[in-house]
Amino acid sequence: MQEEITEKQEIMKVEKTSKIENILIQICFFIGICITIGLGIAAFIITYYFTNKYSAYLEFMSIRIDNMLLNIVGVAIFLIVVYMIKKLLKKIPSEMLCVFTVVTIMLLSAIFIYWARILPKADQEMMTHLASEFIKGNYDSLEPGGYLHTYPFQLGYIYLTEILFRLLGEDAIVMQMVNVLCIGGIVQLLYNFTKKIFQNQEVNKIFCILMLGFLPIIFFSTFIYGNIIGLLFALIAIYQICLYREQRKVKYLIIASVSIGISVLLKKNYQIFFVGMVILWILDFIEKRDKKIFIGIVLSAVCMVLFGKLVYFYTEQRTGIEVADGIPMVSYFQMGLRQGNENKMAGWYDASTVMIYKQANEDAQEASKQSLEELKELLQEYANNPSEAVNMLIEKIETTWLEPTFQTIWINEPAENFGKTPESMTSNKVLISFFDGKLSTAYIEYNNIYQIVLYIMAGIGLIVEFKKPNIEKLSLILMVIGGFTFHLLWETKAYYVLTFYILLLPYAANGLQFIFEKIRKQCYNLSKRKKEKLEGGYKSENGNNKSTMEQI
């Protein structure tokens, strides 16, 4: 009797734990639904776009009110095309379609890199230049006034660039081709997530179709700044958590920890994924009471800190120069919460971080104090004028998430003021049109329709799964929520969130499959009712004929 009572108590405890976990996951789902559907509605109404020519190299956008009728027609055509392609691919295994998708995207990215010969500029140019200087033994950039004295967190990516330059030659195209390989890995991993989360062959196929239509990732391949390779390792880390939940093997926790450590070393912004990983692990602990997950939490934190410390230690041993602390994090928050003006959008880069750092004589602690004072003044101003804060945040969201190309034209545009106009721009009419002509317009309009579909369908895909949530289904949308929140407060750019935007594809595929299935069922029911009506009329007519014959 006592054993039965104990067993019943254990069952009630498990059910209560499961309920708590489901509620927490559903809260995250609800936030994800609000973000995606909200952005989808906004994208349906307005579009942000760059109006400057490539010679200006300004990060200032214009806004337009869309023709909603054209958007409706565009979305309808897009959905019809996806449905028709899905029907044509009915007999092709999704795994084979995935291989075709990965190879095609990598091939198109490589072709664009070799054909356009886009030269790095601004920070990208500085990264490749410093890697070459390190090979020569020149470390001036670590001294006061140097780039790495101001931005020491870039050392991880610079060392990766240096290693590959030593192996393959000092050419920016080397790092661009590394991006191509990483893009292939990202596409494969997103397919794996789709397969694991939804376990539906049709959803897998729709994901591949959407991925093939996701043009920005091809043009993002030229961007050598750590974003792409960092995303690859961040996704590897998240995927290891899913594998651990299946098999409960510590090796997956170790791989996840090392992967997130590498990701953050190459691009600090991927600390967002670390926070997401911790949340997933805690939810897993609530569900399974598996204490081994704390190995993952501690080890991943250790890897993030240790890898950075090792790079700094190696640099100091190699160069004899102490690595500076650089611009403090609080400086980016004060910049990220500034109002926009005629030269920049709200929360976008305005050089205030560097100005404060210079005014503080490149003393990180003093710069932190000054930035904190600036931040307090800003927050006090917003407290006195809440409408200004709301308008600033709205502008940040719109300019970050509603530029449908996510700056993939802008980052490739040769800037004359940087002396970076490639030979291809002097005679290649197709490339010139892509930057400033009809191809540019067509690219923007296509991506505008794609963006509407992706946001709305991702929202629907989340709604469909709302009542049957689990940690796997939460894994990617949680990272999107993290990216959305982070860039709401931090410095923002449209291309910063491209690496979060792409994570919506699996959910959008699920939403599209749900819509297609609903339409199919409706068509089947209509056809069935029509057939029954015809058969009923035929029987009625035969019955009347029989009655007449009997009377005769």
SESEBA-552820 format. One record per residue (C-alpha): x, y, z; residue in one letter. Coordinates in steps of 0.2 Angstrom, whole numbers, plus 2048, in hexadecimal, padded with zeros to 3 digits. Example, Ala and Ser with C-alpha at 12.3 -4.5 7.8 and 13.67 -1.06 7.14 Angstrom:
! residues 2
83E7EA827a;8447FB824s;
//
This chain:
! residues 552
800800800m;80E80C805q;8178087F4e;80780C7EAe;80681D7F3i;8188217F0t;81781C7DEe;8078277DCk;8118367E4q;81F8337D8e;8138337C9i;80B8437CFm;81C84B7D2k;8218467C0v;81184D7B9e;81385D7C2k;82585F7BCt;81F85C7AAs;8128697ACk;81E8767B2i;82A8727A4e;81B873797n;81588479Ei;82788B79Dl;82988578Bi;81888B786q;81D89C78Di;82C89C781c;821896773f;8158A4776f;8238B1776i;8298A9765g;8188AA75Ei;8168BC762c;8278C075Bi;8248B774At;8128BB747i;8158CD74Dg;8248CF741l;81A8C6733g;80C8D3734i;8188E1735a;8218DA725a;8118D971Cf;80E8EC71Fi;8208F471Ei;8318F1717t;8428F971By;84F8FA70Ey;85F90370Af;85E9126FEt;8719176FEn;87C9126EFk;88B9076F2y;8979166F2s;88F91D702a;89090E70Dy;88391571Al;87990A726e;869914724f;85990D71Em;848914717s;83790D71Bi;82990A70Fr;817905711i;8148F5707d;8068F26FAn;7FD8E5704m;7F48DE6F4l;8048DA6ECl;80B8D26FCn;7FB8C76FCi;7FE8C26EAv;8108BF6EDg;80D8B46FDv;8008AA6F3a;80C8A76E5i;81A8A26F1f;80F8966FAl;80988E6E9i;81A88C6E3v;8208846F3v;8118786F2y;8148746E0m;8278706E3i;8228656F2k;81685B6E7k;8248596DAl;8308536E7l;8238476EEk;82D8376EAk;83E83E6EEi;844839700p;84784870Bs;85984370Fe;85D8446FDm;8558556FBl;85F85B70Ac;86F856702v;86A85F6F2f;86586E6FCt;87686F705v;88086C6F6v;8768796ECt;8788876F9i;88A8846FBm;88D8846E8l;8838946E6l;88C89C6F4s;89D8976EDa;89889D6DBi;8938AE6E2f;8A38B06ECi;8AE8AC6DCy;8A38B66D0w;8A18C66DAa;8B28C66E3r;8AB8D16F1i;8B98D96FBl;8B88DA70Dp;8B68EC715k;8B58F4726a;8B78E7734d;8B88D9728q;8C78E171Fe;8CF8E4730m;8CD8D2736m;8D58CB726t;8E28D9726h;8E78D5738l;8E88C3735a;8F58C7728s;8FE8D2733e;8FF8C5741f;9078B9734i;9148C7731k;9178C9744g;90F8DA745n;9048DC754y;9028EF755d;8EF8ED755s;8F18E7767l;8F98F776De;8EF906773p;8E590E765g;8E58FE75Bg;8D68F4755y;8D98E5760l;8DC8F076Fh;8CB8F776Dt;8C38E6767y;8CD8D876Fp;8BE8CC76Df;8C28CA75Bq;8D28C175El;8CA8B075Dg;8C48B274By;8D48BB746i;8DE8AC74Cy;8D38A0742l;8D68AB733t;8E88AB736e;8E9898736i;8DF896726l;8E98A471Ef;8F989B722r;8F288B71Bl;8E989170Cl;8F08A2708g;8EC8B470De;8DC8B7703d;8CB8BC70Aa;8C38AF6FFi;8CB8A270Av;8BF8A8718m;8B18AA70Dq;8B2898707m;8B3892719v;8A289B71Bn;89C89070Cv;8A1880716l;899887726c;88988C71Ci;88787A716g;889874728g;87C88072Ei;86F87A721v;872868726q;87086B738l;860875736l;85A86672By;85F85B73An;855866746f;84686673Bt;846853739k;84985074Ck;83C85E752i;82D85A746f;830848740q;82784B730n;82E84871Fq;823855717e;829862723v;83B85D71Fn;83885F70Ck;83087070Fi;83F876719f;84A87170Bc;84087B6FEi;83F88A70Al;85288970Dm;8558886FAl;84B8986F9g;8558A1707f;8608AC6FCl;8688B7709p;8728A9710i;87B8A76FFi;87F8BA6FFf;8848BA711f;8928AD70Ds;89E8BB709t;89D8C371Af;8AD8BE724i;8A98C3736y;8A78B3740g;8938B473En;8928A4733i;89F89973Bi;89989E74Cg;887899748l;88D888742l;895884753f;88688B75Da;87A880753l;886871756i;885875769a;872876769i;87086675Fy;87B85D76Bq;86E861779i;86185876Ec;86C84976Cl;87084977Fy;85D849782r;85B839778e;86B82F77Eq;87083778Er;88283678Ak;88E842792v;898843782k;88A84E77Ay;88C85A789l;89E85B786i;89C85E773i;88F86B777a;89A874783s;8A9875778v;89F87A769s;897889772i;8A888E778g;8AF88E766i;89F898760s;8A18A576Dv;8B48A676Al;8B18AA758l;8A28B675Bk;89D8BC76Ck;88B8BF767n;8888AC768y;8888AD77Bq;8768AF778i;87689C773f;87F898783f;8718A078Dv;864896782g;86E886785m;86D889798v;85A88B797i;85887B78Dl;86387279Aw;8598797A8i;8498737A0l;85086279Dd;8548617B0f;8438667B4i;83C8587A9e;84984A7ADk;85284F7BDr;86284A7B4d;8708537BEk;87D84F7B0k;87685E7A7i;87F8697B3f;88F8627ACi;88A86A79Cg;88687B7A4i;89687C7ADv;8A187579Fl;89A881792s;89C89079Da;8AE88A7A0v;8B188878Ec;8AB899789m;8B68A2797v;8C5896795l;8C6897782f;8C68AA782g;8D38AA790k;8DE89E787l;8DE8A9777v;8E28B8782y;8F08AF78Bf;8F78A877Ay;8F78BA773t;9008C1782e;90D8B4781q;90F8B576Er;9108C876Dt;9168CE77Eg;9088DA77Ei;8FA8DA78Ce;8E98D8784v;8DD8E6788a;8CC8E478Fd;8C58EF781g;8B48F777Fi;8A98F278Ep;8998E978Bm;88E8F7793v;894903785s;88B8F8778y;87B8F9782f;87B90C783q;87E90C770m;87090076Eg;86490A777l;86791B76Er;85A923763q;85D923750g;861933746n;863938734e;87392E732n;86F91E73Ck;860913741m;85C911754a;86890675Dg;87490474Ew;88690774Ey;88B919751d;89D919757a;89891F769s;8A090F770t;8B1914769v;8AF92676Dm;8AC92277Fi;8BB91677Fy;8C6923778k;8C0930784q;8C4924793a;8D692378Cn;8D2911787e;8CF90C799d;8C28FF799a;8BC9027ABq;8BB9157A8e;8B2912798a;8A69067A1s;8A29147AEk;89F9217A0q;894915796s;88A9117A6l;8879247A8e;881926796e;876917798l;86E91E7A8k;86B92E7A0e;863925791l;85891B79Dl;85392A7A7q;84E933797e;843924791y;83B9247A3a;8369367A0n;83193378En;82B92178Dp;82492477Bs;836927775e;83C91677Ca;82D90D774v;831916763n;844912765m;8408FF768l;8338FE75Ai;84090674Ee;84D8FA754k;8428EB751i;83C8F1740e;84D8F5739t;8558E5740t;8478D973Aw;83E8E172Cl;84C8E4720e;8488D4715p;85A8D270Et;8628D471Ff;86F8DF718q;8768D270Ct;8768DF6FEi;87E8EC709w;88C8E0710i;8918DC6FEn;8908ED6F7e;8A28F46F3p;8A59046FCa;8AF9116F2e;8B391B702n;8BC90B708f;8C59096F7g;8BD8F86F5k;8B48F86E4t;8B98E76DBp;8BC8E66C9e;8AC8DC6C7s;8A38EC6CAm;8AA8F56BBt;8A38EA6AEs;8978DD6B6n;8868E46B2k;87D8D66BCv;8878D96CCl;8848EC6CAi;8718E96C8s;8728DE6D8f;8788EC6E2f;86F8FB6DBd;8638F66CCg;8558EB6C8k;85C8DB6CFl;85E8E46E0s;84C8E96E0t;8468D76DBa;8518D06E9y;8498DB6F6i;8388D86F0e;83A8C56F0y;8428C5701n;8338D0707n;8278C2702i;8328B5709y;8348BE719q;8218C071Bi;81E8AD718v;82C8A8724l;8268B2732y;8148AE731i;81789B72Dm;82489A73Ba;8168A1747g;809895741i;816887743g;81888C755l;80688D758i;80387B751v;81087575Ee;80A87F76Cf;800872775k;80D864772k;81D86D777p;82E86577Bn;84086B77Di;84586676Ce;837871764k;83C87F76Fl;84F87E76Bs;85088A75Cl;84289675Fi;84A899771l;85A89F768m;84F8AB75Dv;8478B276Ci;8588B4774g;85F8BD764g;84F8C8763f;8518CD776t;8638D0775f;8638DB766h;8558E576Dl;8618EB77Al;8728E9772w;8798F1762e;86F8EB754t;8718E8741k;8668DE735a;8748D2730y;8778CF742y;8668C6744v;8678BC733l;86F8AE73Dt;85F8AE748f;8538B073Ay;8598A1731i;854896740l;84289A73Dl;84288F72Dl;83E87E735p;82F88673Ey;82988E72Ea;82A87D725a;81F876733n;813884731g;81288271El;80F87071Fq;80187372Bf;7F987F71Fi;7FB874710f;7F386571Ae;7E487071Fk;7E287570Di;7E3863707r;7D685D713k;7CB86B70Fq;7CC8676FCc;7CA855700y;7BA85870An;7B38646FDl;7B68576F0s;7AE8496FBk;79F8546FEr;79D8586EBk;79F8466E7k;7928416F4e;78684E6EDk;7888486DBl;7868366E1e;77783B6EBg;76F8446DCg;7738346D1y;76B8296DEk;75C8346DFs;75A8356CCe;75B8226CBn;74E8206D9g;74282B6D0n;7458216C0n;7418116C9k;7328186D1s;72B81D6C0t;72F80B6B9m;7258036C7e;71680E6C4q;7168096B2i;
//
